[in-house]
Amino acid sequence: MARPEVSLRSGTIFERSTTPLTTWFWAAFLVATDKRGLSATLLAQHLGVTYKTAWLMLHKLRRAMVSAARQPLTGEIEMDETWVGGPQPGVRGSRQLRGRNAALVLVAIERRGQGAGRVRMEVIPDFRGKTMLGFAQRNIGLGSTIYTDGLSGFVLLGRSGYKHVGAKQGNLRKGAKRVVPRTDRAIGNLKQWLLGTHHGVSREHLQAYLDEAVFRHNRRGSPMSAFQTLLGLGTQRDPVPLGVIRHASDLPQYPITP
């Protein structure tokens, strides 16, 4: 019975795993259908496995959540940046990069009437226009209209195949309307999930958690379809060795500026 199982696992995220496939399927089901997401501790309790096994399973599943064939965002898009990480003594102003432990994240989300469509999230190194444009080119179809706040780094978008609508964000405490309300909501949900479910995450692994947040948001209305999609992507994703996952060496890393 061992030989067929090896052939089923070969070339997938399940390769070289000693965990039964039925346990993997349960893990994928729980991860895809629980709206709050699961921590490694809770998944270990549900499956009856060790914390180390659950942690590794979650990270392998997160890597399967990004489809190489996914379509870019289109239409009207909101984009905004945020810091993920707690307050830090000695850091002044939201634009300070030097010595900052928090990670800078860029978020884009489609407008769908009064609601929100699909989302994309990436860890980025800085506020430069080249960085913002690179994100847009990877995630947003040309010709789309991109709404942002007044950050100068977004200006390049309007010169590179996108229609850019930038507006300075007024004082929210004084009743000013949000310039990018859907993006602000997505950022708020992301931070609440990272703190509430995972109690914070390490900087080097953050992109994997962003990928899970994107996967969950984009399939929030069809959890069973999300489960089937995750299994399908898992069989198409090349195996990732434990050492690579442990050190997050396959994820983008931007060192702290000294």
FENJOSUL-V418027 format. One record per run of one state. SS is the DSSP state (a for helix, b for strand, c for the rest). FROM is the first residue (numbers start at 1). TO is the last residue. If there is no record, write none. Layout:
ss->SS from->FROM to->TO
ss->SS from->FROM to->TO
This chain:
ss->c from->1 to->1
ss->a from->2 to->9
ss->c from->10 to->20
ss->a from->21 to->33
ss->c from->34 to->39
ss->a from->40 to->47
ss->c from->48 to->50
ss->a from->51 to->63
ss->c from->64 to->72
ss->b from->73 to->73
ss->c from->74 to->75
ss->b from->76 to->84
ss->c from->85 to->97
ss->b from->98 to->98
ss->c from->99 to->102
ss->b from->103 to->112
ss->c from->113 to->114
ss->b from->115 to->124
ss->c from->125 to->128
ss->a from->129 to->139
ss->b from->140 to->140
ss->c from->141 to->144
ss->b from->145 to->148
ss->c from->149 to->151
ss->a from->152 to->159
ss->c from->160 to->162
ss->b from->163 to->166
ss->c from->167 to->171
ss->a from->172 to->174
ss->c from->175 to->180
ss->a from->181 to->196
ss->c from->197 to->202
ss->a from->203 to->218
ss->c from->219 to->222
ss->a from->223 to->236
ss->c from->237 to->241
ss->a from->242 to->247
ss->c from->248 to->256
ss->b from->257 to->257
ss->c from->258 to->258
